[in-house]
Amino acid sequence: MRYGSGMTRSVLAAALLASFPAFAAGLASRPADPWDDQPSLEGVYAAIGGGGVLLIFPGDNSFGYDLELRVGYSFNPMLQVFLSGALDGGKFSGNTFRTEQIVAFVQYHLYVRPAVMVYGRAGLGVGLSGDVVPGRTAAGVAGAGGLGIEFRVAPNLFAAPEVFYRNTSLSAQGTDLQVQTVGLQLNLVYY
């Protein structure tokens, strides 16, 4: 009997030791909270935002507003490419002035973590305005750049405050105007 009892304890001990790695793996592979996982950041990229700006003209400037819409593709957590449509507006001497930019951007994340990311972006495109020459649309080259921080608010959704700069050269009927925009905007970004 004593031999059988020792054998039973040995078999039981061996079974427990053998099952421990499977038990530990089961605990480790339990479903995680979706907030614990880093989103893939690969696929459709879309954002909408707005904020305040300082419009700078030769010899004059004004505070105003900014609206921006972005649509593109995120290749990986570091690199995104998108097309942006932006509208900047303000008042000069009681007259409203608006300029639009359609710009292709490359965005690069300098720091990537599940809850926060830091990025820089730069782009080149075209600027338009109907307020340079009455009855005409002024057009020209537009360049832009920005630095921002994305804070995760949902599994694939980020709030992103950003400081940006735009430079637009507008020309219509022999009238040339250089418009610079410096601003701060808050974006809602989806990956």
N, C-alpha and C positions, 0 to 999 in steps of 0.2 A: 504494500500500500504506500509506504513512504516513497518508493521509487516512482510510482504513478503520480503522486501529488507533486513531486519535484518536477516531473516531466510536464505536468499540466501548467505549473507556474512558469516554467521555461518557455513553453509554447505561447502562453498568454503574454509574457514579457516580450517575446520576439514579435508577436502579432502587433502589440502596441508600438514597439519601436518601428516596425515596418510601416504602420499606418500613420505615424507622425508626419513624415514629409507630405503625404497626401492631404492631411488635415491642415498643415501649415500653408500649403499651396492653395487650398480652398479658402482659407481666411484671406490670403493675399490677393486672390483673384475675385473677391466679392465685388459686386457692382459699385462703382464709385459715384459720388455725387457729380452731376454734369459740370458743376462749377470747379471741380478739382482738375478736370482735363483741359489741356491746351487745345483750342480749336485748330483745325488743320491750316487755316488761313490760305487755303488753296481753292480757287474757283472764282465765282462772281464777286466783284468788288463794287459797292455802291455807297454813296454818302450824300448827305444834304446838310447844309449849314448856313449860318448867317452871323453877322456881328457888326461892329462899328469900325469905321475907317477914317483916315485923314487923307483927303484928296489934295494933291500938290500940283499946282500949275505954275508956269513961269510967273513969278511975282505975286502969286495969290495961293491961298489954300482954304480948305473948308472941311468940317467934320461931316460925315455922312454914314451911309449904311452899305452893307455887302450881303449878297445872297449867292450861294454856289451849289451846283449839282454835279456829282461825279459818277461816272459809270465806266467800268473796266474789268480787268482780270488780275487776280493775285496768283502769281506763279508759285510762290512758296512763302514762308513767314517773313522773308527779308524783302522781296521784290514785288511791286505792283506797278501796272501800267494802266492809265485811265485817261478818258477824255473829260474835260471840265468845261462847264458853261457857267460863267460868273457875271454878275451885275453889280456895279458900284454906282452909287448916286449920292448927290449932295446939292447944296444951294450956294450959289455965288452971287452976291449983290441982289438977292431976291429972286434970281432965276435958277431953275432946277437944271442940273447937269447929270447925265447918265452915260456910262460907258459899259459896253459888254465885251467879254473876252471868251473866245473858244480856244482852249489850249490843251495840247497833248502833254501829259505829265509822266514822269518816272518817279516813283516813290521808293525809298529805301529805308528799312528799319535799322537803326543804329543799335537798338537794345530791344530784345524780345523776351518777355516773361508772360506767364499766364494772365496776370492781372493788369500789367502795364507795359506799354511799348513806346519807344521814342523814335520818331521818324523825321526825315528830311525829304523834301520833294522839289523838283525843278521842271519847268516846262516851257514850251515855245508854241505860239499859235498866232491868231489874228485878233485884233481889237476893232470894235465898231462903235460909232456914236452918231446919233441924229441931231446932236446939240452943238456941234462945232460950227457948221454952216447951215442956216435955215433952209429947209427943203431938200437937203442933201445928206447922204450917209457918208460920214468920214470913215476911212478904214486904214489899217496899218498893222505893223508887226507888234505882237504882244509877248512879253516874257514874264515869267512869274516864278516865285519860289516860296517855300515856307518850312517852318519847324514846328512840330507839334508832339503832343503826348496823347496816346490812346489809353483810356481807362475802361476796363471790361465791365459792362453793366448787365450782360446776359451772355449765354454761351457763344453766340456769334455776333454780338452787338457791342460797340465801343462808343464812348463819349470822348471827343477829341478837341480840346482847346488848341488853337494854333495861332502863331504869329506869322503873317505873310507879307510879301511885297510884290507889287505888280508894276510893270513899266509898259505903257502903251503909246506908240507913235501914231497919231491920227492925221490924215491928210484928205482934203476935199477942196476942189476948185482953187488950188494955189495957196490954201490956208493950211499950215502945219501946226500941230499942237502936241506937245509931249505931256502925258498925264502919268503921274506916279501915285500909287496907292499903297499906304502902309496900314495894316489893320490887324485886328484880333477877332477871331470868329470861333464859334462852337459848332462842331460837326457831330452828326450821328452817323457812324460808319458800320456797314455790314460786310462781313466776309462769308 
